[in-house]
Amino acid sequence: MGDVAQLGKELEEEVEELLREEKERTFSWVEEFNINMWKFREVNPVIMRSLEDELDLSNWEPIAETLGLTNSQIERCQRSNAFTHTVFTTMEECPHFQDLTVKRFLKTLLEHNRRDILSKLEKFVRLKPRSDAAKTFTLSIQRDPQVLVVESSLGSVDGKQSGFRAKVLLIHAQDTREDALQLASQLRNPMEGKRLYVLLLQESKNTQVKSSLRCDPWNSIHKWFMKVHKNSSPHCLDTGMQVDAVVPVLSPQFLRQIQNRDFSRESEWEKRYNRFAYSMMLDQYVEYGSKNRFCRAVCPARFLEEVSQNELVKLSGLFKYHWNCSSEEELRECAKTLYSGAKEWREMRRNLKENRHRMTSDCRSP
């Protein structure tokens, strides 16, 4: 018992030391980013989308005030379905903010003690202008002992097309069946070098998937959502079955299905699958502190207006921002986000595995 108590005390002291170091950090690297915010936003949509996901409405309002938005502008942004995204768009359209720099924006985050975001950028991302392309930035994910470089404009890795493939679960209702099949086909084909493996439920042609769903559908779907728990064995991270993201195709019928309001007798299994997948998405949303790390919704153009007015979509942190999958530009942006998010998620899982393995080895050592 004495050894356990001593270990607990050492861990507590280590945590306190880390918190003290974090509080004293100055983030001096922010000074290097004297770059126009809107040029940066144009060529780095993936990073901007990550910032929009990190900053929810409650955290963004005081930041928007510090940046110089008026009360009427903030109120107008609050009425939108994507507050943070609308804040950026409002500032970009306003002459007053045309000279806003990334440096000033990051310093504003620091003023509001959003060190969590700055730490994330500092740890995983290093941005710098390329000398041979003034409007191209390089996203570098730091890894030990190597550095993985991904071109935001070309989707290449160290000058070559990446062999990495993100795994995506695509779910839909019958009113978007053709849209979903077309979307799956588009995502499966390399988009600027970004390879995506798309998993379907009802429409899957994969014999293994069809067999799993026929024999044991609920456990099969659950394995694709399997989370990394704090007390999990390190070996649980090696299943290779978990998907990196879920892409629901939003439509009136899909929204009725996940709310148990679709009373038609058609597509009973589809309704059950979608409802179960939605419940798993909600579990992960709660597990990550009500932050959307996993769901990347899309919607066909013909349903955009109706879906945007749906109360569930307005209130849901999972669906508050969705791409128009009828737009080639937005679909390309969606694919980039899926790809980069998968890389970050896999990196986090790998680090968790290594840390747990190291802690297990230390505990077993005499």
Legacy VTK file of the C-alpha trace (Angstrom):
# vtk DataFile Version 3.0
C-alpha trace
ASCII
DATASET POLYDATA
POINTS 366 float
0.000 0.000 0.000
2.908 2.302 0.746
4.237 1.914 -2.795
0.808 2.746 -4.244
0.492 5.828 -2.024
3.976 6.977 -3.022
3.169 6.462 -6.716
-0.042 8.470 -6.319
1.854 11.295 -4.618
4.480 11.366 -7.374
1.795 11.465 -10.061
0.026 14.309 -8.261
3.268 16.292 -8.021
3.965 15.663 -11.702
0.501 16.925 -12.678
0.957 20.055 -10.550
4.327 20.699 -12.189
2.829 20.322 -15.665
0.002 22.722 -14.792
2.512 25.242 -13.442
4.624 24.995 -16.594
1.539 25.391 -18.772
0.517 28.545 -16.913
3.977 30.069 -17.384
4.203 29.338 -21.106
4.400 32.417 -23.309
3.826 30.812 -26.744
6.552 32.974 -28.299
6.063 31.210 -31.659
2.855 33.251 -32.120
5.052 36.245 -33.031
6.079 34.494 -36.261
2.533 34.516 -37.655
2.206 38.043 -38.933
0.117 36.669 -41.839
-3.158 38.005 -43.208
-5.986 36.022 -41.624
-8.111 35.748 -44.755
-5.320 34.543 -47.033
-4.531 31.986 -44.362
-8.192 30.949 -44.184
-8.409 30.572 -47.951
-5.546 28.108 -48.237
-5.980 26.279 -44.906
-9.680 25.305 -44.666
-8.899 22.158 -42.662
-7.119 24.036 -39.874
-9.820 26.710 -39.792
-12.498 24.020 -39.537
-10.622 22.558 -36.578
-10.659 25.963 -34.851
-14.377 26.300 -35.535
-15.004 22.904 -33.925
-12.885 23.790 -30.876
-14.579 27.122 -30.143
-18.229 26.732 -29.245
-20.720 29.570 -28.832
-20.174 30.144 -25.097
-16.417 30.495 -25.553
-16.587 32.515 -28.749
-18.794 35.421 -27.655
-16.175 37.217 -25.475
-13.486 36.504 -28.081
-15.666 38.043 -30.802
-16.137 41.127 -28.613
-12.385 41.505 -28.109
-11.756 41.189 -31.837
-14.114 44.121 -32.388
-17.486 42.711 -33.481
-20.474 44.825 -32.495
-23.348 43.498 -30.393
-25.636 43.446 -33.423
-23.077 41.450 -35.429
-22.657 38.955 -32.591
-26.430 38.563 -32.224
-26.736 37.947 -35.956
-24.015 35.294 -35.748
-25.759 33.640 -32.802
-28.889 33.134 -34.889
-26.959 31.025 -37.394
-26.488 27.268 -37.176
-22.691 27.597 -37.056
-21.779 30.519 -34.795
-17.987 30.323 -35.067
-18.012 29.854 -38.841
-20.351 32.849 -39.196
-18.085 34.998 -36.993
-15.167 34.397 -39.355
-17.328 35.040 -42.415
-18.729 38.263 -40.921
-15.253 39.589 -40.165
-13.944 38.621 -43.591
-16.748 40.594 -45.275
-16.251 43.674 -43.072
-13.659 46.267 -44.265
-12.698 46.920 -40.650
-11.154 43.438 -40.358
-9.369 43.176 -43.710
-5.947 43.647 -42.092
-6.529 41.153 -39.271
-3.507 38.869 -38.853
-3.211 35.325 -37.554
-0.825 36.703 -34.925
-3.446 39.062 -33.504
-6.088 36.336 -33.540
-3.839 33.885 -31.665
-2.927 36.569 -29.132
-6.636 37.171 -28.565
-7.040 33.468 -27.791
-4.178 33.784 -25.307
-5.827 36.821 -23.675
-8.925 34.687 -23.098
-6.825 31.851 -21.688
-7.548 29.464 -24.570
-4.188 27.831 -23.995
-5.721 24.483 -24.846
-6.035 25.494 -28.507
-2.605 27.129 -28.648
-1.053 24.046 -27.049
-2.746 21.837 -29.609
-1.440 23.959 -32.476
2.041 24.069 -30.984
2.184 20.332 -30.328
0.720 18.948 -33.524
0.968 21.698 -36.118
3.781 23.893 -37.387
2.753 26.400 -40.061
5.141 28.317 -42.255
5.019 30.017 -45.681
6.794 28.134 -48.454
9.398 30.169 -50.323
8.358 28.700 -53.687
4.615 29.312 -53.269
3.567 32.465 -51.460
-0.031 31.357 -50.968
0.729 27.789 -49.930
1.254 26.750 -46.342
2.670 23.502 -45.050
1.015 21.549 -42.271
3.630 19.559 -40.383
2.579 16.969 -37.833
5.476 16.462 -35.447
6.280 12.847 -34.721
9.198 11.208 -32.980
11.495 10.213 -34.562
10.209 11.558 -37.883
8.268 14.512 -39.255
5.254 13.815 -41.434
4.617 16.691 -43.843
1.254 17.059 -45.578
0.729 19.679 -48.268
-2.617 21.370 -47.694
-2.881 22.258 -51.375
-1.524 19.061 -52.926
-2.348 16.300 -50.442
1.105 14.764 -50.787
3.419 13.337 -48.137
7.079 14.311 -48.450
6.454 14.975 -52.146
4.711 11.632 -52.743
1.098 10.560 -52.691
0.230 9.219 -49.242
-0.570 5.521 -48.782
-2.631 6.380 -45.699
-6.347 5.672 -46.051
-8.994 7.059 -43.704
-11.931 4.804 -42.783
-15.400 6.373 -42.939
-18.866 5.012 -42.108
-21.500 6.523 -44.422
-25.139 6.316 -43.251
-28.284 7.541 -45.004
-32.023 7.030 -45.508
-33.861 5.946 -48.663
-34.590 9.518 -49.762
-30.842 10.078 -50.248
-29.867 6.599 -51.446
-28.574 7.765 -54.831
-26.815 10.759 -53.255
-25.081 8.448 -50.771
-23.929 5.989 -53.431
-22.568 8.827 -55.557
-20.886 10.366 -52.509
-19.291 7.031 -51.600
-17.938 6.697 -55.129
-16.491 10.216 -55.047
-14.865 9.761 -51.641
-13.358 6.403 -52.587
-11.544 7.898 -55.539
-8.391 9.751 -54.451
-9.222 13.450 -54.091
-5.957 15.366 -54.321
-4.125 12.306 -53.043
-6.423 11.741 -50.041
-7.551 8.121 -49.930
-10.787 7.258 -48.109
-12.238 3.828 -47.393
-16.039 4.168 -47.243
-18.131 1.664 -45.301
-21.857 1.350 -46.090
-24.533 -0.592 -44.218
-27.561 -1.388 -46.375
-25.801 -0.839 -49.699
-22.493 -2.516 -48.881
-21.000 -4.839 -51.503
-18.321 -6.037 -49.089
-19.097 -9.703 -48.345
-17.479 -9.570 -44.901
-19.513 -6.516 -43.893
-22.733 -8.057 -45.218
-22.049 -11.294 -43.346
-21.277 -9.454 -40.084
-24.444 -7.385 -40.299
-26.536 -10.439 -41.097
-25.163 -12.544 -38.215
-24.607 -9.945 -35.481
-25.466 -6.393 -36.623
-25.365 -4.540 -33.299
-22.004 -5.844 -32.113
-20.572 -5.285 -35.584
-21.626 -1.634 -35.633
-20.486 -1.209 -32.035
-16.974 -2.428 -32.951
-16.743 0.231 -35.632
-17.454 2.839 -32.944
-15.234 1.232 -30.304
-13.677 3.944 -28.145
-10.360 4.070 -26.329
-11.281 3.859 -22.645
-9.039 5.037 -19.834
-8.713 1.542 -18.337
-8.507 -0.357 -21.630
-5.688 -2.768 -22.302
-3.143 -1.389 -24.789
-3.928 -4.353 -27.042
-7.496 -3.047 -27.495
-6.081 -0.326 -29.696
-4.871 -2.772 -32.325
-8.230 -4.067 -33.565
-8.098 -2.002 -36.768
-11.904 -2.060 -36.899
-12.805 1.392 -35.635
-13.779 3.908 -38.282
-12.196 7.358 -38.163
-15.429 9.263 -38.778
-19.142 8.877 -39.461
-20.689 10.771 -42.375
-24.487 10.964 -42.055
-26.313 12.182 -45.170
-28.894 14.498 -43.613
-32.405 14.393 -45.045
-35.986 14.701 -43.732
-36.387 10.919 -43.616
-33.033 10.345 -41.905
-33.875 12.900 -39.205
-37.245 11.221 -38.619
-35.557 7.841 -38.359
-33.025 8.804 -35.699
-35.813 10.433 -33.643
-38.094 7.365 -33.936
-40.631 9.391 -35.901
-40.552 7.415 -39.130
-43.669 5.228 -38.927
-43.485 3.784 -42.432
-43.146 0.009 -42.688
-40.446 0.216 -45.306
-36.730 -0.117 -44.611
-37.116 -1.382 -41.044
-33.482 -2.476 -40.795
-32.302 0.836 -42.189
-34.185 2.690 -39.444
-32.702 0.452 -36.763
-29.174 0.806 -38.119
-29.406 4.600 -38.348
-30.948 4.960 -34.904
-28.263 2.746 -33.352
-25.448 4.561 -35.168
-26.878 7.894 -33.990
-26.944 6.695 -30.371
-23.291 5.655 -30.696
-22.413 9.095 -32.109
-24.139 10.743 -29.146
-22.164 8.566 -26.721
-18.887 9.657 -28.286
-19.995 13.293 -28.385
-20.616 13.201 -24.623
-17.399 11.270 -23.988
-15.346 14.027 -25.644
-16.873 16.791 -23.536
-19.638 17.734 -26.006
-17.110 18.357 -28.774
-17.725 16.944 -32.217
-14.639 14.839 -33.017
-16.293 12.087 -34.987
-19.352 13.147 -37.001
-18.980 14.985 -40.328
-22.463 15.506 -41.741
-23.363 16.305 -45.344
-26.627 17.257 -47.024
-27.783 17.342 -50.673
-28.599 20.807 -52.015
-32.305 20.021 -52.480
-32.728 19.346 -48.739
-30.470 22.086 -47.351
-33.214 24.582 -46.535
-35.545 22.052 -44.919
-32.775 20.345 -42.965
-31.347 23.666 -41.719
-34.736 24.555 -40.231
-35.052 21.243 -38.385
-34.998 21.727 -34.600
-32.695 18.764 -34.017
-30.154 20.145 -36.491
-30.332 23.603 -34.908
-29.669 22.219 -31.431
-27.331 19.322 -32.193
-23.593 19.755 -31.826
-23.220 16.871 -34.266
-25.155 18.412 -37.140
-24.822 22.173 -36.569
-22.423 22.442 -39.500
-22.813 20.282 -42.593
-21.365 20.322 -46.085
-23.405 20.592 -49.254
-22.508 17.277 -50.905
-23.948 18.553 -54.202
-21.116 21.101 -54.346
-17.807 19.835 -55.707
-15.887 22.494 -53.762
-17.541 21.669 -50.423
-17.206 17.947 -51.050
-13.489 18.425 -51.640
-13.228 20.384 -48.387
-15.162 17.643 -46.580
-12.774 14.988 -47.908
-9.780 17.022 -46.720
-11.296 17.341 -43.246
-12.061 13.616 -43.054
-8.532 12.771 -44.127
-6.687 15.169 -41.810
-8.991 14.342 -38.888
-8.313 10.631 -39.352
-4.565 11.238 -39.266
-4.827 13.229 -36.041
-7.130 10.637 -34.453
-4.808 7.747 -35.352
-1.837 9.697 -33.993
-3.657 10.272 -30.707
-4.528 6.577 -30.420
-0.918 5.631 -31.156
0.349 7.984 -28.450
-2.185 6.606 -25.958
-1.058 3.081 -26.717
2.628 3.954 -26.289
1.999 5.836 -23.035
-0.068 3.006 -21.554
2.481 0.439 -22.591
5.216 2.549 -20.976
3.198 2.965 -17.757
2.452 -0.776 -17.641
6.138 -1.592 -18.084
7.129 0.879 -15.346
4.592 -0.592 -12.908
5.871 -4.131 -13.534
9.507 -3.153 -13.062
10.917 -4.134 -9.635
LINES 1 367
366 0 1 2 3 4 5 6 7 8 9 10 11 12 13 14 15 16 17 18 19 20 21 22 23 24 25 26 27 28 29 30 31 32 33 34 35 36 37 38 39 40 41 42 43 44 45 46 47 48 49 50 51 52 53 54 55 56 57 58 59 60 61 62 63 64 65 66 67 68 69 70 71 72 73 74 75 76 77 78 79 80 81 82 83 84 85 86 87 88 89 90 91 92 93 94 95 96 97 98 99 100 101 102 103 104 105 106 107 108 109 110 111 112 113 114 115 116 117 118 119 120 121 122 123 124 125 126 127 128 129 130 131 132 133 134 135 136 137 138 139 140 141 142 143 144 145 146 147 148 149 150 151 152 153 154 155 156 157 158 159 160 161 162 163 164 165 166 167 168 169 170 171 172 173 174 175 176 177 178 179 180 181 182 183 184 185 186 187 188 189 190 191 192 193 194 195 196 197 198 199 200 201 202 203 204 205 206 207 208 209 210 211 212 213 214 215 216 217 218 219 220 221 222 223 224 225 226 227 228 229 230 231 232 233 234 235 236 237 238 239 240 241 242 243 244 245 246 247 248 249 250 251 252 253 254 255 256 257 258 259 260 261 262 263 264 265 266 267 268 269 270 271 272 273 274 275 276 277 278 279 280 281 282 283 284 285 286 287 288 289 290 291 292 293 294 295 296 297 298 299 300 301 302 303 304 305 306 307 308 309 310 311 312 313 314 315 316 317 318 319 320 321 322 323 324 325 326 327 328 329 330 331 332 333 334 335 336 337 338 339 340 341 342 343 344 345 346 347 348 349 350 351 352 353 354 355 356 357 358 359 360 361 362 363 364 365
